[in-house]
């Protein structure tokens, strides 16, 4: 179910207007980053896809996210 929700977010983000709205959501970004380090490969791949579509580089985002967590 998580993977399908992440795919839906990624698909929504293909529309420029939707992308502008989604990018401003800090809670969505945080959720995507949490899912990008999930243990299920299909989940973290879908999260990485959504982050990429939103224009949020995974490596930079994870570095910032890990600094916040630790």
Secondary structure, DSSP 8 states (H G I E B T S, - for coil): -HHHHHHHHHHHTTSHHHHHHHHT-HHHHHHHHHHHT-SSHHHHHHHHHHHHHTT--HHHHHHHHHHHH-
